[in-house]
Amino acid sequence: MSTQAQQPNPILVFEALNRYQQSMALKSAIDLEIFTHIADGAKTPAAIASRSQAAERGVRILCDYLTILGFLSKTNGGYDLTLDSAAFLNKRSPAYLGTVANFLINPESVARFQELTAAVRKGGTPDGTGTMKPDNEFWVEFARSMMPLVRIIAQLLVPIVSQPGRKMKVLDIAAGHGIFGISVAQQNPQAEIVGVDWKSVLAVALENAKAAGVEKRYSTIAGSAFEQDLGSGYDLVLIPNFLHHFDPPTNVAFLKRVHAALNPGGRVATVEFIPNDDRVSPAPAAAFSLVMLANTASGDAYTFRELEAMFREAGFGESRLQDLPPSPSRLVLTMRD
């Protein structure tokens, strides 16, 4: 039996070049609260349009497109939420993630990807700094918008590192929203947290610490984690989504500062997008390298082997890799000898 030879197909090219439309359509639906209106009982284009103060034609076309993408289902001209959109895109859901669009489709981020060709030629951002400029308001937006998504990861991490009932001093690097350190403080009433970040960003962390009822055990160090005195006597250092912004030599120099701040036997919990050694799997972690190319001068998504080598060079002992399902993030838990 003969089989027809495989033929080239342009659909992959067409779909890739149009994929920005998916981002913008989802952002539009979030802005118009389409998912919340459907959850509240508005099923037809006319009913959804009335609640969202939009044109019926516009709503019908947008909702059809969202159905094609898998965010809605459609029956007899009416729309319903899927399992995922009901959990993550209905504003009344405790797991609502709509705010993350404000950061992930931030105009600064979009503009940097429009300069991607120049970044590829240079091997980093054309301006040489990217999002890592001191006191960049970009990170205030991150702290306010990304908290719902990061909270999911923090809840996966905390049972591994919080050690309830044990007195501990915790340093939270690039604290941002503060959720990692705050979550440790909530799980362990004897944990004292010190958050490090720019002053404007720490204002968000302090708001969240107060809302969580742990503000009396939450203090801050404002400024660069590379320059400020980090203190000493820490039992745990949290480094969530930080090392990927810098090249290995910069990370090693920073990790030596962390090593000096830790008590003997202390631990470092590093949360990162960590691809396998082939650097193309798993896809979400491996693809993050492109985000770093577009947004930083020298950052990358590092493999576990690369991260372990950085920690070893900085004087640390054993590192252990642990997945944090269902998130794409992974944990590297490292001991100070």
C-alpha positions in Angstrom: 0.0 0.0 0.0 1.5 3.3 -1.0 1.2 6.5 1.0 1.1 10.0 -0.3 4.3 11.9 0.3 3.9 14.6 3.0 3.5 18.0 1.5 4.6 21.4 2.9 1.7 23.3 4.6 1.7 27.0 5.2 -0.8 26.9 8.1 1.9 26.9 10.8 3.4 30.2 9.3 -0.1 31.7 9.0 -1.1 30.8 12.6 2.1 31.9 14.2 2.0 35.4 12.5 -1.6 35.8 13.6 -1.2 34.6 17.2 -1.0 38.1 18.6 -4.7 38.3 17.8 -5.4 35.7 20.4 -3.7 37.8 23.1 -5.6 40.9 22.1 -8.9 39.1 21.9 -8.5 37.7 25.4 -7.4 41.0 26.8 -10.5 42.7 25.2 -12.8 40.0 26.7 -11.2 40.6 30.1 -11.6 44.4 29.8 -15.3 44.0 28.9 -15.8 41.4 31.6 -17.4 39.1 29.0 -16.7 35.9 31.1 -18.3 37.5 34.2 -21.4 38.6 32.3 -21.8 35.1 31.0 -21.4 33.6 34.4 -24.1 36.0 35.7 -26.5 34.7 33.1 -26.0 36.7 30.0 -25.8 34.1 27.3 -26.8 35.8 24.0 -24.8 38.5 22.1 -27.6 41.0 22.8 -27.6 40.3 26.6 -23.8 40.3 26.9 -23.6 43.5 24.8 -26.1 45.2 27.1 -24.1 44.4 30.2 -20.7 45.2 28.7 -21.9 48.4 27.0 -20.6 47.2 23.7 -22.1 46.7 20.2 -24.0 43.4 19.7 -22.1 42.7 16.4 -18.7 43.3 18.2 -19.7 41.0 21.0 -20.9 38.2 18.7 -17.7 38.2 16.7 -15.5 38.3 19.8 -17.4 35.5 21.5 -17.3 33.4 18.4 -13.5 33.9 18.3 -13.2 33.0 22.0 -15.2 29.8 21.2 -12.8 28.9 18.4 -9.9 29.4 20.9 -11.6 27.2 23.5 -12.5 29.8 26.1 -16.3 29.5 25.5 -18.7 26.9 24.2 -21.6 27.8 21.9 -25.1 26.2 21.6 -28.1 27.5 19.7 -26.5 31.0 19.4 -25.8 31.3 23.1 -22.5 31.1 25.0 -21.3 29.3 28.1 -18.0 29.2 30.1 -15.6 26.3 29.9 -14.1 24.8 33.0 -11.0 26.9 32.7 -12.7 30.2 31.9 -15.1 29.7 34.8 -12.3 29.2 37.2 -9.8 31.8 36.0 -11.7 34.5 34.0 -14.9 35.1 35.9 -14.2 38.0 38.3 -16.3 36.4 41.0 -14.1 33.3 41.1 -11.5 33.1 43.9 -9.0 31.9 41.3 -9.6 34.9 38.9 -6.5 35.6 36.8 -7.7 38.4 34.6 -5.3 41.0 36.1 -2.3 39.2 34.7 -3.2 40.6 31.3 -2.2 44.1 32.6 1.4 42.9 32.9 1.8 40.2 30.2 0.4 42.6 27.6 1.9 45.7 29.1 2.8 48.2 26.4 6.4 48.1 27.4 6.5 44.3 26.9 4.8 44.5 23.5 7.1 47.2 22.4 10.2 45.2 23.3 9.0 42.2 21.2 8.5 44.6 18.3 12.3 45.2 18.6 13.1 41.4 18.7 15.1 41.4 15.5 17.4 44.0 17.0 17.6 42.0 20.2 18.5 38.8 18.3 21.3 40.7 16.5 22.7 42.1 19.7 22.0 39.1 21.9 20.0 41.2 24.4 17.9 44.3 24.6 19.0 47.1 22.2 19.1 49.7 25.0 21.3 47.5 27.1 19.0 47.6 30.2 15.5 46.4 29.2 13.2 46.0 32.1 16.0 46.0 34.7 16.4 49.8 34.9 16.5 50.9 38.6 13.1 51.8 40.1 11.3 50.8 36.9 7.5 51.2 37.4 7.1 48.1 35.2 7.7 46.1 38.4 5.0 47.9 40.3 2.6 46.7 37.6 4.0 43.2 38.0 3.5 43.3 41.8 -0.1 44.5 41.5 -1.2 42.4 38.4 0.6 39.1 38.7 -0.2 38.3 42.4 -3.2 35.9 41.6 -1.0 33.7 39.4 2.0 33.8 41.6 -0.1 32.9 44.7 -0.8 29.6 43.1 3.0 28.9 42.8 3.6 30.2 46.4 1.0 27.8 47.7 2.8 24.9 46.1 6.2 26.0 47.5 5.2 26.9 51.1 4.6 23.4 52.4 8.1 22.4 51.2 10.0 25.2 52.9 7.9 26.9 55.7 8.7 24.5 58.6 5.7 25.4 60.9 6.6 25.6 64.5 10.3 26.4 63.9 11.6 29.9 64.5 13.1 31.1 61.3 14.4 34.3 59.6 13.5 34.5 55.9 15.0 36.7 53.2 12.7 37.3 50.1 14.7 38.5 47.1 12.9 40.7 44.6 9.9 40.3 46.8 7.6 42.3 44.5 4.0 41.5 45.7 5.6 39.8 48.7 3.4 36.7 48.3 6.2 34.1 48.7 7.4 35.5 52.0 3.9 36.4 53.2 2.7 32.8 52.5 5.6 31.4 54.5 4.7 33.8 57.4 1.0 32.6 57.2 2.1 29.0 57.4 4.7 29.5 60.1 3.7 32.0 62.9 7.4 32.0 64.1 8.8 33.1 60.7 10.2 36.7 60.3 10.3 37.9 56.7 12.6 40.5 55.2 11.6 41.6 51.7 14.1 43.2 49.3 13.1 45.2 46.3 12.7 48.8 45.0 10.9 51.1 47.4 7.9 51.7 45.1 7.5 47.9 44.7 7.8 47.2 48.4 4.8 49.5 49.0 2.7 46.8 47.3 4.3 44.0 49.4 3.6 45.9 52.6 0.0 46.4 51.6 -0.4 42.7 51.0 1.4 41.8 54.3 -1.1 44.0 56.2 -4.0 42.5 54.4 -2.7 39.0 55.3 -2.3 40.0 58.9 1.5 39.4 59.0 2.8 43.0 58.8 4.4 42.9 62.3 6.6 40.1 61.1 7.3 41.7 57.7 10.2 44.2 57.2 11.9 45.5 54.1 15.2 46.5 52.6 14.7 49.0 49.8 17.1 49.1 46.9 19.2 46.7 44.7 19.7 43.2 46.0 23.2 43.5 44.4 24.2 46.6 46.5 22.2 46.8 49.7 23.3 45.2 53.0 21.2 42.1 53.1 21.9 41.4 56.8 22.7 38.0 58.1 21.4 35.1 60.2 18.9 33.8 57.7 17.6 30.3 57.8 15.9 30.5 54.4 16.4 32.7 51.3 13.6 32.8 48.7 14.8 33.7 45.1 11.6 33.5 43.0 11.9 34.4 39.3 15.1 36.5 39.7 18.1 34.7 38.4 16.8 34.5 34.9 17.3 38.2 34.4 21.1 38.1 34.6 24.1 36.2 33.1 25.9 33.5 35.1 28.8 35.6 36.4 26.4 38.2 37.7 24.3 35.5 39.4 27.3 33.9 40.9 28.4 37.2 42.4 24.9 37.7 43.8 24.7 34.1 45.2 28.0 34.7 47.1 26.1 37.5 48.9 23.3 35.2 49.7 25.7 32.5 50.9 27.2 35.1 53.3 23.8 36.0 54.6 22.7 32.5 55.4 23.2 30.5 58.6 25.2 27.3 58.2 22.7 24.6 57.2 20.4 27.3 55.8 18.5 26.7 52.5 17.8 28.6 49.3 14.5 28.1 47.5 14.8 29.2 43.9 11.7 29.2 41.8 12.4 29.4 38.1 11.3 28.4 34.6 13.8 25.6 34.1 14.0 23.8 30.7 15.5 20.4 30.2 19.1 20.1 28.9 17.8 20.1 25.3 16.5 23.7 25.9 13.3 23.0 23.9 11.3 21.1 26.5 9.1 21.4 28.4 7.7 24.1 26.1 6.5 26.8 28.6 9.9 26.8 30.5 12.0 26.6 27.3 10.1 29.3 25.6 10.8 31.7 28.5 14.3 32.2 27.1 12.8 34.3 24.3 11.1 36.5 27.0 14.5 37.2 28.5 16.1 37.9 25.1 13.4 40.6 24.5 13.4 42.1 27.9 16.9 41.8 29.4 20.5 42.5 28.4 21.8 39.0 29.2 19.1 36.9 31.0 18.1 33.4 30.1 16.0 30.4 31.2 18.7 28.2 32.8 18.8 24.5 33.0 19.1 22.8 36.3 22.7 21.8 35.4 23.5 25.5 34.8 21.8 26.7 38.0 23.5 24.0 40.1 26.9 25.0 38.7 26.2 28.7 39.7 25.4 27.6 43.2 28.5 25.4 43.4 30.7 28.2 42.3 29.2 30.5 44.9 30.1 28.0 47.6 26.9 26.1 48.2 26.4 22.4 48.6 23.8 20.1 47.1 21.0 21.4 45.0 17.8 19.4 44.4 15.3 19.9 41.6 11.5 19.5 42.3 8.6 20.1 40.0 5.7 22.2 41.2 2.7 20.9 39.2 0.4 22.1 37.8 2.5 25.3 37.4 5.3 25.4 34.8 7.7 26.6 37.5 10.2 24.3 39.2 12.0 24.6 42.5 15.7 24.3 43.1 16.3 23.7 46.8 20.0 24.3 47.7 21.8 23.8 51.0 24.5 25.9 52.6 27.2 23.7 54.1 
